[in-house]
Each structure stands twice: as structure tokens, then as C-alpha cells.
Amino acid sequence: MSLLRNTRILILSVLLSTQALAQQQPVPPTLAAKSWLLLEMGSGQLLTAEKPDDRLEPASLTKLMTAYLTFSALRQKTLSLEQPLPVSEKAWRTGGSKMFVRVDTQVPVEDLIKGMIVQSGNDACVTLAEAIAGSEENFAQMMNREAQRLGMKNSHFMNSTGLPDPNHYTTARDLSILAGSLIRDFPEDYKKYYSMKEFRYNNITQPNRNRLLFIDPTVDGVKTGHTDAAGYCLISSALRDKRRLLSVVLGTASDSARASESQKLLNWGFISYDSVTLYTKEQPVSTLRVWKGQESSLKAGFTSDLSIAVPKGYADKIKADFVAEPRLIAPIQAGQKVGTLKVSIEGKPYNEYPVLALENIGLGNIFVRIIDTIRLWFN
């Protein structure tokens, strides 16, 4: 779990980086939207953004957090896909988009998941929330705790559906963290449900509102949202040649506009940037000297493949320099930062990435510690 935690920290640190990119960075498109963001998933690299930290109403994009907690409950076996859940009057009466469950009936969890994701059913969300947390109010508290754990610093949830509330808000950056975490942490669930083009329940067939699923075969998710205040919103993800980009587009004027603006952003990202793998998972970047440890050397690298996005045509102009932390003293835990990889293009700083310990180094015996203490005096 520590490696998973540190991998997430590594990706978030890259996502939140404010370092200037090289002058050769492609000129991004301007979108007819309130806020937007484009992220390369492999590197966690932000390719472009406009007002990514403005607090906005998320509408049904909220349901990504409801889905994240539902998938977590399935993994923890507090829910099962076949388990029938009772539909309360509150769930049945919830306004907005519906999957049309009937009050006082029981619906299998998997049908509720499909109703939530494909049909954007508010009634499905409330039913799942009540089953997981006892009430939607308790579930909202869970949502906020999970948001903090994931690093969503400017989000607050009041319900499981995204229905308007003055204290229900998020940002494009936070939504990219949430969507990226869902894709990364629950890849099989993402693949199974988010590319579904329609779902039929209670003799009613409803199509997925994500138009890109029907016009771009490389798009496999993620979620639409709409209220009068939020406008038309879309988080979309596409996988082309093993590269995944994630776009967040908030506050467009129409259903067609959120699709066309998202498509414009995705196409620009794929056309303008190449992906370069600098190091594979657990490939040593360097072997470092360790003092006072059970071992005197440590392998340093990355706990997942380190791929970066670079402007098209500049892949062969990359230079990566490793800078180690001074005086590594045991004990050292796997996943601990032990250095920095500084990447430049044509001599211009491009980005920096934390390099991690790939193994545990315990504290050495008393003799090793004494000898290394003396050595350090003269080093």
C-alpha cells in the first residue's frame, strides 16, 4: 500500500507542478467553455489548462466520486454485484435524470452501477449511497474524506448526485485527479462500464450522453454533467497507440459544444505531443551510497513507468540528469524520495520528477553505525 500511496503522490506532484515548460511548447486551442484541462495519464503531465482552479458546480460529474466509493465497497466486499439493494422513497423521489427504479423494490448493485454511469440516474446514486453509508448525508461525508485523501484540495460534496447546492463545488484540476484515480485504481471496472453506449432498465432504454463514444472509437469514457448553473460539462478519455489523455471541459453552452470542444482538446494533445518513456517500472536510475544501513547501497528509480509528453519532434533532444539527496542515512523505506530527475530539452529546463527508493534498507548494527559515523566526519 505504501508503494501505491507514493506512486499517487509522485503523479500528483507532477500534476500540480507550476514549472515553466520549454519555449517550444505547442500553442493550445481556445475553447468555448468556462474552464478546461488536458492531462496525459502516463506521466501525470498537464498539457494545457484554463482556469483549472476556479470553483464550479460539477453537476453529474459528481457521480465519478459516487462510482469511486462504490467500486471501493465492491473491492472491500461490503457490496457484491449481485446483491439486491432496496429503493427508498427518497431515492425514488430524487429529481433530475433517472434510471426509473421503483420505490420499495430491490435492484441488483450492478444494474444500479450501469444506471448511475450510463443513464446518469440520480435515483441509482442515492440507492447506492444509502446502502454504502446508511444515508446520503453520511455518504457525502465519505465523499469529502476521499476527496482529501486523493488530493482534491478545492472540492466539497453535499450529495451523491450533483444536484445543485451552494456548498457543492469542485474544480477542473480536482476532477482530473478524481477521474484519473478512478481509471488507474479500478481499470477493469472503468473498462467494463464507462464505454457502454446504452443501458435498458424497467423497459426503458437510455443512451450514454457522452457523444464522443459514438463518434471517436478511441474514446472509452468518462462522464457528462449538466445543470443550468454548471452548463454542459464533459470529462473524456481516449487511448491511442497506448497513450491515454484525459480532458476536462466545464461550462459549455450545449450538448454538442461539450463534445466538439472536448474532441478539439484531445486531438490537439495527440497531434502536438509525443510520449517518451525515460525509465520503466523499477528500472534503476542510479545506485546510491547509504550510510549506517544493513546494506551500503540502494537502487533508486520509479515505482511505475516514467513517461513524459514532449512537443512533437523533440523526443531526441531530451536530456535527463539525476541529482541525489545528500547523505542518505538508514533506515530508508521503499518509495521514499532519494533524488530528483531533472529533464531538459535543448538545454532548457522542462520538468522535474522525484526519484524513489526501490527497496528497504534497515538500520545496520552498532559497529556499522559507529564506523559510518566516523567516516561521515571526514566525508
Residue pairs with C-beta under 8 A, 6 or more apart in sequence:
2 333
2 334
2 335
3 303
3 334
3 335
5 335
6 303
6 335
6 336
6 356
7 303
7 304
7 335
8 150
8 151
8 181
10 44
10 302
10 303
10 304
10 353
10 354
10 356
11 44
11 180
12 44
12 151
12 177
13 354
14 43
14 44
14 45
14 351
14 353
15 39
15 44
15 45
15 46
15 173
15 176
15 177
16 151
16 173
17 46
17 351
17 352
19 349
19 351
19 352
20 349
21 350
21 351
22 311
22 314
22 345
22 346
22 348
22 349
22 350
23 348
24 311
24 314
24 345
24 346
25 311
26 268
26 272
26 273
26 311
26 312
28 38
28 47
28 48
28 268
29 264
29 265
29 268
30 50
31 50
31 249
31 252
31 261
31 264
31 265
32 252
32 253
32 257
32 261
33 50
33 231
33 249
33 250
33 251
33 252
33 257
33 258
33 261
34 51
34 54
34 56
34 231
34 250
34 251
34 252
35 50
35 51
35 52
35 54
35 56
35 171
35 172
35 248
35 250
35 251
36 48
36 49
36 50
36 51
36 52
36 172
36 247
36 248
36 249
36 250
36 261
36 265
37 46
37 48
37 49
37 50
37 52
37 172
37 173
37 175
37 176
37 247
37 248
38 46
38 47
38 48
38 49
38 245
38 246
38 247
38 248
38 265
38 266
38 268
38 269
39 45
39 46
39 47
39 176
39 180
39 245
39 246
39 247
39 248
40 47
40 243
40 244
40 245
40 246
40 269
40 273
40 275
40 307
40 309
41 180
41 183
41 184
41 237
41 244
41 245
41 246
42 243
42 244
42 275
42 305
42 307
42 309
43 275
43 306
43 307
43 308
43 309
44 180
45 308
45 309
45 351
46 52
47 245
47 269
47 272
47 273
47 309
48 265
48 268
48 269
49 172
49 173
51 172
52 171
52 172
52 173
52 176
53 154
53 171
53 172
53 173
54 171
54 172
55 154
55 169
55 170
55 171
56 169
56 170
56 171
56 172
56 230
56 250
56 251
57 162
57 164
57 168
57 169
57 227
57 229
57 230
58 162
58 168
58 169
58 170
58 175
58 225
58 230
58 233
58 250
59 162
59 225
59 226
59 227
59 230
59 233
60 97
60 120
60 161
60 162
60 223
60 224
60 225
60 226
60 233
61 162
61 170
61 175
61 223
61 224
61 225
61 233
61 235
62 157
62 159
62 160
62 161
62 162
62 168
62 170
62 225
63 116
63 117
63 120
63 125
63 160
63 161
63 162
63 223
64 175
64 178
64 179
64 182
64 222
64 223
64 235
65 143
65 146
65 147
65 157
65 178
66 116
66 125
66 128
66 129
66 139
66 143
66 160
66 161
67 113
67 116
67 117
67 182
67 189
68 146
68 178
68 181
68 182
68 185
68 186
69 132
69 139
69 142
69 143
69 146
70 79
70 109
70 113
70 116
70 128
70 132
71 182
71 185
71 186
71 189
72 146
73 79
73 132
74 80
74 81
74 109
74 189
75 186
78 132
79 109
79 131
79 132
80 109
81 108
81 109
81 110
81 113
82 108
82 109
82 110
83 108
83 109
84 106
84 107
84 108
84 109
85 106
85 107
85 108
85 109
85 112
85 127
85 128
85 130
85 131
86 104
86 105
86 106
86 127
86 131
87 101
87 102
87 103
87 104
87 105
87 106
87 107
87 123
87 127
88 103
88 126
88 127
88 130
89 103
89 104
90 126
90 130
90 136
91 101
91 103
91 123
91 124
91 126
91 127
91 130
92 101
92 102
92 103
92 123
93 103
94 122
94 123
94 125
94 126
94 161
94 163
95 122
95 163
96 122
96 161
96 163
97 119
97 120
97 121
97 122
98 119
98 121
98 122
98 123
99 111
99 112
99 114
99 115
99 116
99 119
99 121
99 123
99 124
99 199
99 201
99 202
99 206
100 121
100 123
100 201
100 202
100 204
101 107
101 112
101 115
101 121
101 123
101 124
101 127
101 201
101 202
102 202
107 115
107 124
107 127
109 128
109 131
111 201
112 121
112 124
112 127
112 128
113 124
113 128
113 193
114 193
114 196
114 199
114 201
115 121
115 123
115 124
115 199
115 201
116 124
116 125
116 128
117 193
117 194
117 196
117 223
118 193
118 196
118 197
118 198
118 199
118 206
118 208
119 199
119 201
119 206
120 209
120 223
120 224
122 161
122 163
125 160
125 161
126 136
126 160
126 161
128 160
129 135
129 136
129 139
129 140
129 160
130 136
130 139
132 139
132 142
133 139
133 141
133 142
136 159
136 160
139 160
140 157
140 158
140 159
140 160
143 157
143 160
144 155
144 156
144 157
147 155
147 156
147 157
147 174
147 178
150 177
150 178
150 181
151 177
152 170
152 174
152 177
152 178
153 174
154 169
154 170
154 171
154 173
154 174
155 169
155 170
155 171
155 174
155 178
156 167
156 168
156 169
156 170
157 168
157 170
158 165
158 167
158 168
159 165
159 168
162 168
162 225
162 227
163 227
164 227
164 229
170 178
172 248
172 250
175 235
175 248
175 250
176 235
176 246
176 248
179 222
179 223
179 235
179 237
179 246
179 248
180 246
182 190
182 222
183 190
183 221
183 222
183 237
183 244
183 246
190 220
190 221
191 220
194 220
194 221
194 222
194 223
195 213
195 220
195 221
196 208
197 207
197 208
197 213
197 214
198 205
198 206
198 207
198 208
199 205
199 206
199 208
200 206
209 224
209 255
210 219
210 221
210 222
210 223
210 224
210 234
210 236
210 259
211 255
211 256
211 259
212 219
212 234
212 236
212 238
212 259
212 262
212 263
213 219
213 220
213 221
215 259
215 263
216 238
216 263
216 266
218 238
218 239
218 240
219 236
219 237
219 238
219 266
220 237
220 238
220 239
221 235
221 236
221 237
222 235
222 236
222 237
222 246
223 234
223 235
224 232
224 233
224 234
224 258
225 232
225 233
225 234
226 232
226 233
226 255
230 250
230 251
231 250
231 251
231 252
231 253
232 251
232 252
232 253
232 254
232 255
232 257
232 258
233 249
233 250
233 251
233 252
233 258
234 247
234 249
234 252
234 258
234 259
234 262
235 246
235 247
235 248
235 249
236 246
236 247
236 249
236 262
236 263
236 266
237 244
237 245
237 246
237 247
238 244
238 245
238 266
238 270
240 270
243 270
243 275
245 266
245 269
245 270
247 262
247 265
247 266
247 269
249 258
249 261
249 262
249 265
252 258
252 261
269 309
271 312
272 311
272 312
273 309
273 310
273 311
273 312
274 309
274 310
274 311
274 312
274 313
274 314
274 315
275 307
275 308
275 309
276 307
276 308
276 309
276 310
276 315
276 318
277 305
277 306
277 307
278 306
278 307
278 308
278 318
278 320
278 341
278 343
279 285
279 301
279 302
279 305
279 306
280 305
280 306
281 302
281 303
281 304
281 305
282 301
282 302
282 303
282 358
283 301
283 302
284 299
284 300
284 301
284 358
285 300
285 301
285 302
285 322
285 339
285 341
285 355
286 300
286 322
286 324
286 339
286 355
287 297
287 298
287 299
287 300
288 297
288 298
288 299
288 300
288 324
288 328
288 338
288 339
289 296
289 297
289 298
289 328
290 296
290 297
290 298
290 328
290 329
290 330
290 332
290 361
291 327
291 328
291 329
291 330
291 372
291 375
291 376
292 329
292 330
292 363
292 364
292 368
292 369
292 372
292 373
293 329
293 330
293 331
293 332
293 361
293 362
293 363
293 364
293 368
294 330
294 361
294 362
294 363
294 364
294 365
294 368
295 361
298 328
298 332
298 338
298 357
298 358
298 359
298 361
299 357
299 358
299 359
300 322
300 324
300 338
300 339
300 355
300 356
300 357
300 358
301 355
301 356
301 358
302 353
302 355
302 356
303 335
303 356
303 358
306 341
306 353
308 318
308 343
308 350
308 351
310 318
310 345
310 350
311 345
314 345
314 346
317 345
317 346
318 343
318 344
318 345
318 350
319 343
319 344
319 345
319 347
320 341
320 342
320 343
320 344
321 341
321 342
321 344
322 339
322 340
322 341
322 342
322 355
323 339
323 340
323 341
323 342
324 338
324 339
325 337
325 338
325 339
327 376
328 338
330 361
330 362
330 363
330 364
331 360
331 361
331 362
331 363
332 338
332 357
332 360
332 361
333 357
333 360
334 356
334 357
334 358
334 359
334 360
335 356
335 357
336 356
336 357
337 354
337 355
337 356
337 357
338 355
338 356
338 357
339 354
339 355
340 352
340 353
340 354
340 355
341 352
341 353
341 354
341 355
342 349
342 352
343 349
343 350
343 351
343 352
343 353
344 350
363 369
364 372
